Amino acid sequence: MTTPAPDTVRIYRDSLGEWRWTRRTPSGATVSEANRSHPTRTATRDDVAHHNPDTSRYLVETART
């Protein structure tokens, strides 16, 4: 039995320079995303954890800036 690939949460800067996140399945479908931007990467990671409590089911990647 194989374990399904986890979702990926991508943390990135938006066009205004603030931080947002998007959670996608391995096939690319959006599961959830930030409903507002955050001033810091740390605040964004806290928001990810709040909205996605199943931390063992996704990976977090941060876009380079």
PDB file of N, CA, C and O in Angstrom:
ATOM      1  N   MET A   1       0.841  -1.187   0.000  1.00  0.00           N
ATOM      2  CA  MET A   1       0.000   0.000   0.000  1.00  0.00           C
ATOM      3  C   MET A   1       0.884   1.248   0.000  1.00  0.00           C
ATOM      4  O   MET A   1       1.791   1.365   0.824  1.00  0.00           O
ATOM      5  N   THR A   2       0.629   2.160  -0.901  1.00  0.00           N
ATOM      6  CA  THR A   2       1.419   3.381  -0.977  1.00  0.00           C
ATOM      7  C   THR A   2       0.695   4.519  -0.258  1.00  0.00           C
ATOM      8  O   THR A   2      -0.534   4.574  -0.219  1.00  0.00           O
ATOM      9  N   THR A   3       1.477   5.404   0.298  1.00  0.00           N
ATOM     10  CA  THR A   3       0.934   6.578   0.967  1.00  0.00           C
ATOM     11  C   THR A   3       0.681   7.655  -0.081  1.00  0.00           C
ATOM     12  O   THR A   3       1.560   7.931  -0.897  1.00  0.00           O
ATOM     13  N   PRO A   4      -0.505   8.271  -0.076  1.00  0.00           N
ATOM     14  CA  PRO A   4      -0.763   9.334  -1.048  1.00  0.00           C
ATOM     15  C   PRO A   4       0.168  10.525  -0.835  1.00  0.00           C
ATOM     16  O   PRO A   4       0.564  10.823   0.292  1.00  0.00           O
ATOM     17  N   ALA A   5       0.506  11.191  -1.914  1.00  0.00           N
ATOM     18  CA  ALA A   5       1.357  12.381  -1.821  1.00  0.00           C
ATOM     19  C   ALA A   5       0.619  13.459  -1.033  1.00  0.00           C
ATOM     20  O   ALA A   5      -0.597  13.606  -1.162  1.00  0.00           O
ATOM     21  N   PRO A   6       1.350  14.207  -0.224  1.00  0.00           N
ATOM     22  CA  PRO A   6       0.701  15.262   0.568  1.00  0.00           C
ATOM     23  C   PRO A   6       0.387  16.494  -0.283  1.00  0.00           C
ATOM     24  O   PRO A   6       0.965  16.703  -1.350  1.00  0.00           O
ATOM     25  N   ASP A   7      -0.532  17.287   0.217  1.00  0.00           N
ATOM     26  CA  ASP A   7      -0.797  18.592  -0.387  1.00  0.00           C
ATOM     27  C   ASP A   7       0.424  19.476  -0.147  1.00  0.00           C
ATOM     28  O   ASP A   7       1.286  19.158   0.673  1.00  0.00           O
ATOM     29  N   THR A   8       0.483  20.586  -0.871  1.00  0.00           N
ATOM     30  CA  THR A   8       1.561  21.551  -0.703  1.00  0.00           C
ATOM     31  C   THR A   8       0.969  22.917  -0.395  1.00  0.00           C
ATOM     32  O   THR A   8       0.054  23.376  -1.078  1.00  0.00           O
ATOM     33  N   VAL A   9       1.496  23.561   0.635  1.00  0.00           N
ATOM     34  CA  VAL A   9       1.124  24.938   0.948  1.00  0.00           C
ATOM     35  C   VAL A   9       2.284  25.810   0.493  1.00  0.00           C
ATOM     36  O   VAL A   9       3.414  25.643   0.952  1.00  0.00           O
ATOM     37  N   ARG A  10       2.003  26.726  -0.397  1.00  0.00           N
ATOM     38  CA  ARG A  10       3.027  27.638  -0.911  1.00  0.00           C
ATOM     39  C   ARG A  10       2.815  29.008  -0.287  1.00  0.00           C
ATOM     40  O   ARG A  10       1.729  29.580  -0.381  1.00  0.00           O
ATOM     41  N   ILE A  11       3.853  29.529   0.349  1.00  0.00           N
ATOM     42  CA  ILE A  11       3.828  30.865   0.952  1.00  0.00           C
ATOM     43  C   ILE A  11       4.590  31.789   0.005  1.00  0.00           C
ATOM     44  O   ILE A  11       5.715  31.492  -0.397  1.00  0.00           O
ATOM     45  N   TYR A  12       3.974  32.895  -0.339  1.00  0.00           N
ATOM     46  CA  TYR A  12       4.569  33.791  -1.335  1.00  0.00           C
ATOM     47  C   TYR A  12       4.197  35.242  -1.062  1.00  0.00           C
ATOM     48  O   TYR A  12       3.288  35.531  -0.285  1.00  0.00           O
ATOM     49  N   ARG A  13       4.918  36.147  -1.716  1.00  0.00           N
ATOM     50  CA  ARG A  13       4.591  37.578  -1.642  1.00  0.00           C
ATOM     51  C   ARG A  13       3.645  37.933  -2.788  1.00  0.00           C
ATOM     52  O   ARG A  13       3.832  37.498  -3.924  1.00  0.00           O
ATOM     53  N   ASP A  14       2.643  38.721  -2.471  1.00  0.00           N
ATOM     54  CA  ASP A  14       1.705  39.156  -3.504  1.00  0.00           C
ATOM     55  C   ASP A  14       2.236  40.413  -4.199  1.00  0.00           C
ATOM     56  O   ASP A  14       3.349  40.860  -3.923  1.00  0.00           O
ATOM     57  N   SER A  15       1.445  40.965  -5.085  1.00  0.00           N
ATOM     58  CA  SER A  15       1.892  42.115  -5.877  1.00  0.00           C
ATOM     59  C   SER A  15       2.123  43.374  -5.041  1.00  0.00           C
ATOM     60  O   SER A  15       2.786  44.305  -5.498  1.00  0.00           O
ATOM     61  N   LEU A  16       1.581  43.411  -3.820  1.00  0.00           N
ATOM     62  CA  LEU A  16       1.790  44.553  -2.925  1.00  0.00           C
ATOM     63  C   LEU A  16       2.941  44.324  -1.957  1.00  0.00           C
ATOM     64  O   LEU A  16       3.234  45.177  -1.119  1.00  0.00           O
ATOM     65  N   GLY A  17       3.601  43.155  -2.077  1.00  0.00           N
ATOM     66  CA  GLY A  17       4.735  42.850  -1.215  1.00  0.00           C
ATOM     67  C   GLY A  17       4.360  42.226   0.118  1.00  0.00           C
ATOM     68  O   GLY A  17       5.218  42.051   0.983  1.00  0.00           O
ATOM     69  N   GLU A  18       3.084  41.887   0.296  1.00  0.00           N
ATOM     70  CA  GLU A  18       2.654  41.238   1.525  1.00  0.00           C
ATOM     71  C   GLU A  18       2.588  39.723   1.299  1.00  0.00           C
ATOM     72  O   GLU A  18       2.639  39.254   0.162  1.00  0.00           O
ATOM     73  N   TRP A  19       2.474  38.970   2.393  1.00  0.00           N
ATOM     74  CA  TRP A  19       2.548  37.508   2.335  1.00  0.00           C
ATOM     75  C   TRP A  19       1.173  36.862   2.264  1.00  0.00           C
ATOM     76  O   TRP A  19       0.229  37.303   2.920  1.00  0.00           O
ATOM     77  N   ARG A  20       1.074  35.809   1.455  1.00  0.00           N
ATOM     78  CA  ARG A  20      -0.150  35.014   1.297  1.00  0.00           C
ATOM     79  C   ARG A  20       0.225  33.547   1.202  1.00  0.00           C
ATOM     80  O   ARG A  20       1.406  33.215   1.107  1.00  0.00           O
ATOM     81  N   TRP A  21      -0.754  32.673   1.226  1.00  0.00           N
ATOM     82  CA  TRP A  21      -0.509  31.248   1.051  1.00  0.00           C
ATOM     83  C   TRP A  21      -1.624  30.607   0.242  1.00  0.00           C
ATOM     84  O   TRP A  21      -2.750  31.104   0.214  1.00  0.00           O
ATOM     85  N   THR A  22      -1.303  29.502  -0.412  1.00  0.00           N
ATOM     86  CA  THR A  22      -2.261  28.703  -1.164  1.00  0.00           C
ATOM     87  C   THR A  22      -1.949  27.231  -0.908  1.00  0.00           C
ATOM     88  O   THR A  22      -0.790  26.822  -0.969  1.00  0.00           O
ATOM     89  N   ARG A  23      -2.980  26.435  -0.621  1.00  0.00           N
ATOM     90  CA  ARG A  23      -2.806  24.992  -0.435  1.00  0.00           C
ATOM     91  C   ARG A  23      -3.354  24.275  -1.658  1.00  0.00           C
ATOM     92  O   ARG A  23      -4.494  24.498  -2.066  1.00  0.00           O
ATOM     93  N   ARG A  24      -2.524  23.405  -2.241  1.00  0.00           N
ATOM     94  CA  ARG A  24      -2.921  22.669  -3.448  1.00  0.00           C
ATOM     95  C   ARG A  24      -2.693  21.168  -3.263  1.00  0.00           C
ATOM     96  O   ARG A  24      -1.800  20.743  -2.529  1.00  0.00           O
ATOM     97  N   THR A  25      -3.519  20.382  -3.942  1.00  0.00           N
ATOM     98  CA  THR A  25      -3.348  18.932  -3.965  1.00  0.00           C
ATOM     99  C   THR A  25      -2.209  18.599  -4.912  1.00  0.00           C
ATOM    100  O   THR A  25      -1.764  19.469  -5.660  1.00  0.00           O
ATOM    101  N   PRO A  26      -1.718  17.347  -4.901  1.00  0.00           N
ATOM    102  CA  PRO A  26      -0.660  16.963  -5.844  1.00  0.00           C
ATOM    103  C   PRO A  26      -1.057  17.159  -7.312  1.00  0.00           C
ATOM    104  O   PRO A  26      -0.187  17.342  -8.164  1.00  0.00           O
ATOM    105  N   SER A  27      -2.359  17.121  -7.616  1.00  0.00           N
ATOM    106  CA  SER A  27      -2.808  17.328  -8.989  1.00  0.00           C
ATOM    107  C   SER A  27      -2.953  18.805  -9.349  1.00  0.00           C
ATOM    108  O   SER A  27      -3.241  19.138 -10.498  1.00  0.00           O
ATOM    109  N   GLY A  28      -2.752  19.699  -8.364  1.00  0.00           N
ATOM    110  CA  GLY A  28      -2.795  21.137  -8.637  1.00  0.00           C
ATOM    111  C   GLY A  28      -4.085  21.839  -8.268  1.00  0.00           C
ATOM    112  O   GLY A  28      -4.190  23.054  -8.433  1.00  0.00           O
ATOM    113  N   ALA A  29      -5.072  21.104  -7.770  1.00  0.00           N
ATOM    114  CA  ALA A  29      -6.343  21.726  -7.384  1.00  0.00           C
ATOM    115  C   ALA A  29      -6.155  22.526  -6.090  1.00  0.00           C
ATOM    116  O   ALA A  29      -5.509  22.056  -5.153  1.00  0.00           O
ATOM    117  N   THR A  30      -6.719  23.727  -6.043  1.00  0.00           N
ATOM    118  CA  THR A  30      -6.639  24.557  -4.846  1.00  0.00           C
ATOM    119  C   THR A  30      -7.616  24.044  -3.802  1.00  0.00           C
ATOM    120  O   THR A  30      -8.808  23.901  -4.074  1.00  0.00           O
ATOM    121  N   VAL A  31      -7.106  23.766  -2.601  1.00  0.00           N
ATOM    122  CA  VAL A  31      -7.920  23.287  -1.484  1.00  0.00           C
ATOM    123  C   VAL A  31      -8.361  24.472  -0.640  1.00  0.00           C
ATOM    124  O   VAL A  31      -9.534  24.583  -0.281  1.00  0.00           O
ATOM    125  N   SER A  32      -7.420  25.358  -0.322  1.00  0.00           N
ATOM    126  CA  SER A  32      -7.719  26.555   0.459  1.00  0.00           C
ATOM    127  C   SER A  32      -6.637  27.587   0.191  1.00  0.00           C
ATOM    128  O   SER A  32      -5.562  27.275  -0.322  1.00  0.00           O
ATOM    129  N   GLU A  33      -6.953  28.827   0.552  1.00  0.00           N
ATOM    130  CA  GLU A  33      -5.977  29.896   0.362  1.00  0.00           C
ATOM    131  C   GLU A  33      -6.255  31.017   1.341  1.00  0.00           C
ATOM    132  O   GLU A  33      -7.340  31.108   1.914  1.00  0.00           O
ATOM    133  N   ALA A  34      -5.261  31.866   1.524  1.00  0.00           N
ATOM    134  CA  ALA A  34      -5.398  32.995   2.447  1.00  0.00           C
ATOM    135  C   ALA A  34      -6.510  33.919   1.970  1.00  0.00           C
ATOM    136  O   ALA A  34      -6.617  34.221   0.781  1.00  0.00           O
ATOM    137  N   ASN A  35      -7.328  34.361   2.906  1.00  0.00           N
ATOM    138  CA  ASN A  35      -8.382  35.305   2.527  1.00  0.00           C
ATOM    139  C   ASN A  35      -7.944  36.749   2.717  1.00  0.00           C
ATOM    140  O   ASN A  35      -8.687  37.683   2.414  1.00  0.00           O
ATOM    141  N   ARG A  36      -6.713  36.919   3.229  1.00  0.00           N
ATOM    142  CA  ARG A  36      -6.126  38.256   3.355  1.00  0.00           C
ATOM    143  C   ARG A  36      -4.615  38.110   3.360  1.00  0.00           C
ATOM    144  O   ARG A  36      -4.088  37.016   3.562  1.00  0.00           O
ATOM    145  N   SER A  37      -3.925  39.210   3.139  1.00  0.00           N
ATOM    146  CA  SER A  37      -2.466  39.176   3.162  1.00  0.00           C
ATOM    147  C   SER A  37      -1.964  39.449   4.575  1.00  0.00           C
ATOM    148  O   SER A  37      -2.700  39.938   5.432  1.00  0.00           O
ATOM    149  N   HIS A  38      -0.697  39.121   4.797  1.00  0.00           N
ATOM    150  CA  HIS A  38      -0.082  39.293   6.113  1.00  0.00           C
ATOM    151  C   HIS A  38       1.208  40.094   5.960  1.00  0.00           C
ATOM    152  O   HIS A  38       1.866  40.008   4.923  1.00  0.00           O
ATOM    153  N   PRO A  39       1.576  40.871   6.974  1.00  0.00           N
ATOM    154  CA  PRO A  39       2.773  41.699   6.860  1.00  0.00           C
ATOM    155  C   PRO A  39       4.084  40.925   6.975  1.00  0.00           C
ATOM    156  O   PRO A  39       5.123  41.388   6.503  1.00  0.00           O
ATOM    157  N   THR A  40       4.039  39.739   7.605  1.00  0.00           N
ATOM    158  CA  THR A  40       5.274  38.967   7.792  1.00  0.00           C
ATOM    159  C   THR A  40       5.069  37.505   7.397  1.00  0.00           C
ATOM    160  O   THR A  40       3.945  37.005   7.358  1.00  0.00           O
ATOM    161  N   ARG A  41       6.165  36.847   7.113  1.00  0.00           N
ATOM    162  CA  ARG A  41       6.133  35.424   6.787  1.00  0.00           C
ATOM    163  C   ARG A  41       5.680  34.614   8.005  1.00  0.00           C
ATOM    164  O   ARG A  41       4.943  33.638   7.863  1.00  0.00           O
ATOM    165  N   THR A  42       6.114  35.014   9.183  1.00  0.00           N
ATOM    166  CA  THR A  42       5.730  34.315  10.413  1.00  0.00           C
ATOM    167  C   THR A  42       4.218  34.381  10.637  1.00  0.00           C
ATOM    168  O   THR A  42       3.602  33.377  10.994  1.00  0.00           O
ATOM    169  N   ALA A  43       3.627  35.533  10.433  1.00  0.00           N
ATOM    170  CA  ALA A  43       2.174  35.668  10.577  1.00  0.00           C
ATOM    171  C   ALA A  43       1.456  34.791   9.564  1.00  0.00           C
ATOM    172  O   ALA A  43       0.399  34.234   9.860  1.00  0.00           O
ATOM    173  N   THR A  44       2.022  34.667   8.375  1.00  0.00           N
ATOM    174  CA  THR A  44       1.423  33.829   7.341  1.00  0.00           C
ATOM    175  C   THR A  44       1.489  32.365   7.749  1.00  0.00           C
ATOM    176  O   THR A  44       0.511  31.636   7.585  1.00  0.00           O
ATOM    177  N   ARG A  45       2.635  31.920   8.281  1.00  0.00           N
ATOM    178  CA  ARG A  45       2.763  30.530   8.725  1.00  0.00           C
ATOM    179  C   ARG A  45       1.769  30.234   9.860  1.00  0.00           C
ATOM    180  O   ARG A  45       1.209  29.140   9.916  1.00  0.00           O
ATOM    181  N   ASP A  46       1.549  31.189  10.753  1.00  0.00           N
ATOM    182  CA  ASP A  46       0.561  31.020  11.819  1.00  0.00           C
ATOM    183  C   ASP A  46      -0.845  30.876  11.232  1.00  0.00           C
ATOM    184  O   ASP A  46      -1.639  30.066  11.708  1.00  0.00           O
ATOM    185  N   ASP A  47      -1.147  31.661  10.202  1.00  0.00           N
ATOM    186  CA  ASP A  47      -2.448  31.589   9.536  1.00  0.00           C
ATOM    187  C   ASP A  47      -2.624  30.235   8.846  1.00  0.00           C
ATOM    188  O   ASP A  47      -3.709  29.655   8.886  1.00  0.00           O
ATOM    189  N   VAL A  48      -1.571  29.736   8.221  1.00  0.00           N
ATOM    190  CA  VAL A  48      -1.614  28.410   7.585  1.00  0.00           C
ATOM    191  C   VAL A  48      -1.975  27.360   8.640  1.00  0.00           C
ATOM    192  O   VAL A  48      -2.874  26.546   8.426  1.00  0.00           O
ATOM    193  N   ALA A  49      -1.279  27.380   9.771  1.00  0.00           N
ATOM    194  CA  ALA A  49      -1.524  26.396  10.825  1.00  0.00           C
ATOM    195  C   ALA A  49      -2.949  26.505  11.375  1.00  0.00           C
ATOM    196  O   ALA A  49      -3.574  25.494  11.693  1.00  0.00           O
ATOM    197  N   HIS A  50      -3.454  27.728  11.483  1.00  0.00           N
ATOM    198  CA  HIS A  50      -4.809  27.934  11.998  1.00  0.00           C
ATOM    199  C   HIS A  50      -5.856  27.353  11.046  1.00  0.00           C
ATOM    200  O   HIS A  50      -6.802  26.702  11.491  1.00  0.00           O
ATOM    201  N   HIS A  51      -5.696  27.580   9.759  1.00  0.00           N
ATOM    202  CA  HIS A  51      -6.680  27.144   8.767  1.00  0.00           C
ATOM    203  C   HIS A  51      -6.456  25.721   8.270  1.00  0.00           C
ATOM    204  O   HIS A  51      -7.330  25.154   7.615  1.00  0.00           O
ATOM    205  N   ASN A  52      -5.310  25.140   8.568  1.00  0.00           N
ATOM    206  CA  ASN A  52      -4.969  23.792   8.111  1.00  0.00           C
ATOM    207  C   ASN A  52      -4.372  23.000   9.275  1.00  0.00           C
ATOM    208  O   ASN A  52      -3.165  22.762   9.299  1.00  0.00           O
ATOM    209  N   PRO A  53      -5.196  22.589  10.235  1.00  0.00           N
ATOM    210  CA  PRO A  53      -4.665  21.932  11.425  1.00  0.00           C
ATOM    211  C   PRO A  53      -4.100  20.531  11.178  1.00  0.00           C
ATOM    212  O   PRO A  53      -3.447  19.970  12.058  1.00  0.00           O
ATOM    213  N   ASP A  54      -4.338  19.965  10.010  1.00  0.00           N
ATOM    214  CA  ASP A  54      -3.849  18.622   9.690  1.00  0.00           C
ATOM    215  C   ASP A  54      -2.412  18.677   9.157  1.00  0.00           C
ATOM    216  O   ASP A  54      -2.156  18.282   8.019  1.00  0.00           O
ATOM    217  N   THR A  55      -1.494  19.156   9.962  1.00  0.00           N
ATOM    218  CA  THR A  55      -0.127  19.437   9.521  1.00  0.00           C
ATOM    219  C   THR A  55       0.604  18.237   8.940  1.00  0.00           C
ATOM    220  O   THR A  55       1.541  18.426   8.164  1.00  0.00           O
ATOM    221  N   SER A  56       0.224  17.023   9.278  1.00  0.00           N
ATOM    222  CA  SER A  56       0.915  15.855   8.729  1.00  0.00           C
ATOM    223  C   SER A  56       0.506  15.558   7.297  1.00  0.00           C
ATOM    224  O   SER A  56       1.089  14.678   6.664  1.00  0.00           O
ATOM    225  N   ARG A  57      -0.482  16.271   6.774  1.00  0.00           N
ATOM    226  CA  ARG A  57      -0.986  15.986   5.433  1.00  0.00           C
ATOM    227  C   ARG A  57      -0.561  16.999   4.378  1.00  0.00           C
ATOM    228  O   ARG A  57      -1.057  16.954   3.252  1.00  0.00           O
ATOM    229  N   TYR A  58       0.340  17.905   4.716  1.00  0.00           N
ATOM    230  CA  TYR A  58       0.814  18.852   3.713  1.00  0.00           C
ATOM    231  C   TYR A  58       2.257  19.268   3.999  1.00  0.00           C
ATOM    232  O   TYR A  58       2.739  19.188   5.128  1.00  0.00           O
ATOM    233  N   LEU A  59       2.922  19.712   2.940  1.00  0.00           N
ATOM    234  CA  LEU A  59       4.273  20.254   3.013  1.00  0.00           C
ATOM    235  C   LEU A  59       4.172  21.758   2.836  1.00  0.00           C
ATOM    236  O   LEU A  59       3.265  22.248   2.162  1.00  0.00           O
ATOM    237  N   VAL A  60       5.097  22.491   3.436  1.00  0.00           N
ATOM    238  CA  VAL A  60       5.111  23.952   3.288  1.00  0.00           C
ATOM    239  C   VAL A  60       6.343  24.338   2.510  1.00  0.00           C
ATOM    240  O   VAL A  60       7.453  23.929   2.848  1.00  0.00           O
ATOM    241  N   GLU A  61       6.151  25.134   1.456  1.00  0.00           N
ATOM    242  CA  GLU A  61       7.285  25.683   0.715  1.00  0.00           C
ATOM    243  C   GLU A  61       7.126  27.191   0.676  1.00  0.00           C
ATOM    244  O   GLU A  61       6.016  27.709   0.555  1.00  0.00           O
ATOM    245  N   THR A  62       8.242  27.886   0.779  1.00  0.00           N
ATOM    246  CA  THR A  62       8.224  29.345   0.743  1.00  0.00           C
ATOM    247  C   THR A  62       8.927  29.814  -0.509  1.00  0.00           C
ATOM    248  O   THR A  62      10.055  29.407  -0.788  1.00  0.00           O
ATOM    249  N   ALA A  63       8.259  30.673  -1.265  1.00  0.00           N
ATOM    250  CA  ALA A  63       8.852  31.234  -2.465  1.00  0.00           C
ATOM    251  C   ALA A  63      10.021  32.130  -2.075  1.00  0.00           C
ATOM    252  O   ALA A  63       9.950  32.851  -1.080  1.00  0.00           O
ATOM    253  N   ARG A  64      11.068  32.084  -2.838  1.00  0.00           N
ATOM    254  CA  ARG A  64      12.221  32.959  -2.571  1.00  0.00           C
ATOM    255  C   ARG A  64      11.891  34.375  -2.986  1.00  0.00           C
ATOM    256  O   ARG A  64      11.228  34.607  -3.997  1.00  0.00           O
ATOM    257  N   THR A  65      12.368  35.323  -2.183  1.00  0.00           N
ATOM    258  CA  THR A  65      12.104  36.725  -2.514  1.00  0.00           C
ATOM    259  C   THR A  65      13.389  37.497  -2.502  1.00  0.00           C
ATOM    260  O   THR A  65      13.388  38.702  -2.756  1.00  0.00           O
TER     261      THR A  65
END
